[in-house]
Amino acid sequence: ALDTCIFAQQFNTIAEMHGLGCCYLGTTTYTAPEIAKVLNLPKRVIPLVTLTVGYPEGDAPVSDRIPIEGIIHEEAYHDYTVEDIRDIYAEKEAREDSRKFIEENGKTTLAQVFTDVRYPRENNERFSKIYYDFIRENFLME
């Protein structure tokens, strides 16, 4: 699995160096059964990464990501405090498009939109179960 992810990222980097645009799809895990069917994958071959590749139509805007402090932990993992989360999302929440997104979803913060609306726990658990069941079914001995 790690080699697959490393290869995908190397492919992504090289493709972008040659003028191609790439986008990882976050749907791979919960659409793995459909991907396997479409690609006619044999048992024990599990989709891990879906990467779209193509020539961009002009310059795309840079995606607004949270700062690196919201992703990387030095030496050991530490949980985020409410203040940490506010600081991490402050710049992103100040954007006009983000304020509109928050308002449209009836929330007060982006974190609430992502945890309550876009990626609620029940969806994450359902998607995890789909992937878990798919892997389990594909690795059962015949």
N, C-alpha and C positions, 0 to 999 in steps of 0.2 A: 504494500500500500504506500509506504513512504517513497519507494523508488518511482512509483507511478506519479505521485504528486511532484517530486523533484523533476522528473522528465517533463511533466506538463508545464511547470514554471519555466524551465529552460526553453521549451518550445515557444512559450508565450514571449519570452524575452527576445529570442532570435527572430520570431515573426515580426514583432514590433520594430526591431532594428532594421528590418527590410521593408518598412512602410505599411505593414498590415495592422489592422486593429483587432484586438482580442477582448473577449469578455467571458469570464467564468460564470457559469449558470449555477445558481444556488438551489436548483431543483433536482439535481442528480440523485440525491439519496432517496427522496420520496417518489421519484419517477423511475427508479431503477428497474422495476418489473417491466414497465413499458419500453424502456431503452433496450433491455435485454431481448425483448420480443422483437422489436423492430430490427435490431442488429443480428438476430438469430444467434445469440451468445450461447455457448454450451454451458452445462452445469459447471459450477466452481469458477466461472468468470463473472466478476461483479463490477459494474460500473462504479468508478470512484470519482471521476472528474468529467465534466462536460465543458468544453471550451469552444466558443464560437470564434471563427476567424474570417476576416474579409477585408476588402479595401474600403477604408472610410470615405465617406462623401464629404470631404473638407475637414476642417479642424473641429473636433468635438470638444465641448467644454470639459475641463478637468473636474472629475467627480469630487464632491465635497466629502471628504473623509474626516473622521474624528482624529484628533492629534495622536501622535505616536504614544504619548503617555497613557492613552486609553487602551493600548494594545500590549505594549512590552512591559514586562516586569523584570527588574534587575535583581539578580541573586536568588530571589524567592518570590513566589506569588503573594500578593497582598490583596485583600478584598477592598473594594472601593467604598468610601463613605458617601453619604448624600452630598457633601460639599465637593468631594472629588468628582462625582458625576456631574454636578452643576458646572464645575470648572472645565471639565473635558468637553461638554456640549455647549458651553457659552458662546463661542464664536459661531458655531453652526446654527444655534438657535436664534442668533441675532440676524441671520439672513432673512430677507423678505420672503423668499420662497418657503423657508422653514416656518416662519411665523404663520403664513397662510396654511401650510400643511397641518400645523398644530391646531389652528382654529377650525379647519374643515373637519377634523377628527374629534372635536369637542374635548380636547385635552389641554393641559397647561404646560407640558414639556414634551420635547422630542422623545425622551426616554419613555414616557407614557405611551406615545404613539407606537413606538417600536415594540414595547412589551405587552401593551393591552390590545392593540389593533392589528399591527402588521405581523407580529410573531408571538401570539399569545401562547402560554404554556401548553394548553390543550392541543394546539396545532403542532408544536414541537414534539410533544409526546406521541401524537398520532403519526407524524412523519418518521420519528425514530422507530416506532413499531413497524411501520411499513418496511423500512430498510432492514431492521433486525430480522423480521420474518422472511424477507427475501433472501438474506444471507443464510439464514438457518435452513431454509428449504433447499438452497443450492449447494449446501455442504453436507447434507445428509447422505450417508452412504447408501448405495443402491443394493 
